[in-house]
């Protein structure tokens, strides 16, 4: 009887183990994707879903940055508008009708009008010149040139204009000024110019982009491992490459420019002419004015 009882006790756990294994077995129809290679359309759909998920994760990470708007800063700038309307010259220089244009020097900057082709002794211009005033403007120098295609530009007349304080206060100055030239002081004709100065207001907003990263305890030494553990972005710096050898800057003038100015100033050395051209950034008209003042 003892042996029968022992066999009965051994039979019970064996039956229970068989029932447990049956419960783990899947009973019923297999899914359609069982042991099946996905098609190209399914692979592309999965790639689109992965891309969309990556985009959402990137947007969530970028939302950690916030823009803090600072108070608006107001900046005032002055602009001087110069309109050379017309000129009445007393002589036509050259074998044909002149093509006059004007060079206007305001402080340390030279501006040019358009060329009035076949303007001869009565040229007109229509393009106003806008000058940003960074320092007070007391005097404006104007020179009229005859544009030349072969022999270069020829200075025909010039004048010096002193601006009154009323222009700086916003009033418009519309007048004629006498021109000097080869015929003598204030005997070359006259020029019609309009001056006006206006003040403009600009609002410059300032933005400060601050990353919203988790704060580390004071005194923590942030290394690559520590930053990664804290959730901070870790960026590997690429190796520093030596800068390429710098190329010498190309000259801002040509040998033809030097030759033309040398013909006008035969007593000046070519090195002096090169230095003046470099100082005037290749502007031949400005270089000629500097050399004239050096005479």
Residue, then its C-alpha position, 0 to 999 in steps of 0.5 A: x500500500x505504501x508503494x501505491x501511495x508513492x506512485x500516486x503522489x508521483x503521478x500528480x505533479x507529472x500531470x500538472x506539468x503537462x497541463x502547464x506546457x499545453x497552456x504555453x502552446x499557441x492554439x489556433x491559426x497562425x498570423x499572416x506575417x509568420x515566417x514571411x519576408x516583408x515586401x518592399x512597400x512594407x519596408x518603405x512604410x516602416x522607414x516612413x514611420x521610423x523617420x516620423x518618429x525620429x522627427x518627433x524626437x528631434x522636435x522634443x529635443x529642440x523644445x528644450x531651447x527657449x527664446x528669451x526676448x530682451x527689451x527693444x533697443x532703439x537706434x537713430x541714424x541720419x541720412x544726407x540726400x544729395x541730388x545733383x540736378x543739372x549743370x551749365x558749363x561755359x566750355x565744352x572740352x574735347x573734340x566731341x560732345x562731353x559725357x559728364x558725370x559728378x564725383x561727390x566727396x563727403x568726409x572720407x567717402x566718394x560717391x558718383x552720379x550716373x553719366x549724362x551721355x552727350x550732355x556737353x555743356x548742359x548735363x542733367x542727372x536724376x539719381x539722388x545719392x544717400x549718405x549715412x551720416x556717422x560724423x558731422x558733415x560740414x563741407x561737400x566737394x563736387x567735381x565734374x568729369x568728362x567720361x573718356x573711353x580711350x584717354x581716361x576721364x578728364x576733370x572739367x570743373x569743381x566746387x566746394x560747398x559749405x552746408x549751413x546748420x539748417x540742413x542738419x536741422x532738417x531743412x532742404x537746401x536748393x540752390x546753384x553754386x559757381x564752378x571753377x576750372x580751366x577758365x578760372x575761379x568761379x568762371x567755369x559755370x554753375x551747378x544745381x544741387x538739392x541737399x536734405x537730411x533726415x533722421x530715421x528710427x530703427x528698432x533692433x530686438x535682441x534674442x537670447x537662446x538658452x538651452x534647457x538642460x538639467x542642472x548639475x550639482x555645484x562642484x561637479x566636474x563635467x566630463x564626457x561620461x558625466x555629461x552623457x549620464x546627465x542627459x546633456x548632448x555630447x559632441x565630439x570635436x573634430x581634429x583641428x586642421x591647420x589653416x591653408x596658406x593664405x594667398x596674397x591679395x590681388x591688386x586693386x589696380x592695373x598697370x594701365x591705371x598706373x600708366x594713365x596716372x603717370x601720364x598726368x603726373x610724370x614727375x611722381x614716382x611709380x611707387x608713390x602712385x601705387x601707394x596712393x592707388x592702394x590707399x584709395x582702394x583702386x579709385x583713380x579719381x580719388x587717387x588723382x585728387x590726392x596727387x593734386x593735393x600733394x603738388 
